[in-house]
Amino acid sequence: MGFLDTLLGRTKPVQPKLDDLFALPSAAVTLDAGAGFKPTGSGSVCFRPVEGRSFADVQKDVQDLLNASSGKDGGLPVEVTKDDYGFTWLVSSHMSDELEALVTDLHAVNSSLVDNGFGPQLLCTLVAFRDDSERRLGLIYLYKRGAFYPFAPLSGERRDNALELQVKGVIGDDLKWEQDLSRWFPVWGAPGL
Amino acid sequence: MAARTRYAPDRGLTVRMTATMFLLGLVFVAFVAAIIGIGAAYHASSAAIVLFAVVLGGGFAIGSLFYSDKIALATAGAREVSPADSEQAARLHAIVDRLCALADMPKPRVAIADTDMPNAFATGRSADHAVVCATTGLMRRLDNNELEGVLAHEMSHVAHKDVQVMTIASFLAIIAALLIRIAFYGELFGGGRRNSNNQNAAIVMFALMAVSIVVYAISFLLIRLLSRYRELSADRSGALLTGQPSALKSALIKVTGQMARIPTRDLRTAQPLNAFFFAPAMNLSGGTGLSNIFSTHPSLERRLAELDKVQQQLGRTAG
């Protein structure tokens, strides 16, 4: 934010950075090879809904778009959930080997919101992974930072920091990581995880 | 581009804020000119006094800037919390987390003040040193959406660097207030001796005091005006960030409605913090005419009307 905007108290809503999302499929291969985590096939986009007709229309369009494509490539219809904090999650489910189709779906949500001027409302995208001992792992993409971080919830509101750091090490340079650990914020009870 | 039109800045507010700051600057220049004029007319005996006031005032300003977070937390009786401390703390942290991710801001420290008065404030000299505080009374009364609206308002204060802006704006008033005091005591204790030199000094003191009083009065009103504009822009940015102006509106109505029923003991302890509160703890008679120009916050009606504008802006179909 520029000096003048600060002085005049005008915050510009931050536009999301979308491109890095497509690095996910190749990172997933590395993750499987290095740590044994496989994609579950489900992923979600989290955004803050805006009140009013305009946003409701856009959201409906997005859902229709995803549902229309789900028939063809074998995916399930999208699921919409609202969490306790008033954020909406669009969950898209595919077969576990269809990560690219999933990422394309997630990206479709992003571009519809951005095209309609609601880009600043995007919070994060989550793609779920699981290993043989059923440990859960989410790779979360923060739109405003244009960076990923891992999130491994345990039972209760605890997270497996060791696993998270291990995953970051295994994937290494395949993803653009959020370097500031204080921004690895937890998303408890995120749908699709 | 669609995004640009949907989140257009409020031009009227920008113009009014610029005008206020320009006037403050003008008063500052006039003040300096008057002091130099007085000093030139009657020896330089006033120079030392003015220099003393500037150094002392500057010390105050820098001190309050650097310790604003500690001072505010101590005054409000708040303590910093981590998510693991309590269920309430976890809730507050979760909301702040998401707002920071949405606004791409570093996460401020989070504090809770154990009082039933429903309010919140944010302070700290920069985004890296900021602390956001909510009272237990606020968290008890508001649901998550409303609480998020209030916190988005507070985080907008942090993003706009309001502590810095208001400290710099108040600098002038601090110096004027100090000069009034110094000149007043100078008159009081120096008044006994009467020779030509001291008479001159007395005139200098009197002139200094008169100019300082005028400057203090004008800058006081301008600072309050600026404070009200900054509240409005924080409301606006907060509502744009969450996309839910109506949640902020209902929080405002709840908080100001409750405010009328607060016992006075709370009010007095809360008063020094007023400028950074979400809603003023000291509510002067309903916000009519005169009391409005002295208050740090705009009236409830004004804030609701401004949020209506945001609501219309967000609801407009793309274009």
Chai-1 contact restraints between the chains, C-beta under 6 A:
chainA,res_idxA,chainB,res_idxB,connection_type,confidence,min_distance_angstrom,max_distance_angstrom,comment,restraint_id
A,T6,B,H160,contact,1.0,0.0,6.0,A-B,restraint_1
A,T6,B,K161,contact,1.0,0.0,6.0,A-B,restraint_2
A,L8,B,T14,contact,1.0,0.0,6.0,A-B,restraint_3
A,L8,B,M17,contact,1.0,0.0,6.0,A-B,restraint_4
A,G9,B,H160,contact,1.0,0.0,6.0,A-B,restraint_5
A,G9,B,R230,contact,1.0,0.0,6.0,A-B,restraint_6
A,G9,B,S233,contact,1.0,0.0,6.0,A-B,restraint_7
A,R10,B,P9,contact,1.0,0.0,6.0,A-B,restraint_8
A,T11,B,S156,contact,1.0,0.0,6.0,A-B,restraint_9
A,T11,B,A159,contact,1.0,0.0,6.0,A-B,restraint_10
A,T11,B,S237,contact,1.0,0.0,6.0,A-B,restraint_11
A,P13,B,Y7,contact,1.0,0.0,6.0,A-B,restraint_12
A,P13,B,L240,contact,1.0,0.0,6.0,A-B,restraint_13
A,V14,B,D104,contact,1.0,0.0,6.0,A-B,restraint_14
A,R48,B,G243,contact,1.0,0.0,6.0,A-B,restraint_15
A,V50,B,G243,contact,1.0,0.0,6.0,A-B,restraint_16
A,V50,B,L314,contact,1.0,0.0,6.0,A-B,restraint_17
A,E51,B,Q244,contact,1.0,0.0,6.0,A-B,restraint_18
A,E51,B,S246,contact,1.0,0.0,6.0,A-B,restraint_19
A,G52,B,L314,contact,1.0,0.0,6.0,A-B,restraint_20
A,G52,B,G315,contact,1.0,0.0,6.0,A-B,restraint_21
A,R53,B,G315,contact,1.0,0.0,6.0,A-B,restraint_22
A,S54,B,G315,contact,1.0,0.0,6.0,A-B,restraint_23
A,S54,B,T317,contact,1.0,0.0,6.0,A-B,restraint_24
A,Y85,B,R98,contact,1.0,0.0,6.0,A-B,restraint_25
A,Y85,B,N144,contact,1.0,0.0,6.0,A-B,restraint_26
A,G86,B,N145,contact,1.0,0.0,6.0,A-B,restraint_27
A,N116,B,A318,contact,1.0,0.0,6.0,A-B,restraint_28
A,G117,B,A2,contact,1.0,0.0,6.0,A-B,restraint_29
A,G117,B,A3,contact,1.0,0.0,6.0,A-B,restraint_30
A,G117,B,R6,contact,1.0,0.0,6.0,A-B,restraint_31
A,G117,B,A318,contact,1.0,0.0,6.0,A-B,restraint_32
A,G119,B,A3,contact,1.0,0.0,6.0,A-B,restraint_33
A,Q121,B,G243,contact,1.0,0.0,6.0,A-B,restraint_34
A,L123,B,A101,contact,1.0,0.0,6.0,A-B,restraint_35
A,L123,B,L102,contact,1.0,0.0,6.0,A-B,restraint_36
A,L142,B,A101,contact,1.0,0.0,6.0,A-B,restraint_37
A,K144,B,D104,contact,1.0,0.0,6.0,A-B,restraint_38
A,S182,B,K107,contact,1.0,0.0,6.0,A-B,restraint_39
A,F185,B,D97,contact,1.0,0.0,6.0,A-B,restraint_40
A,F185,B,A101,contact,1.0,0.0,6.0,A-B,restraint_41
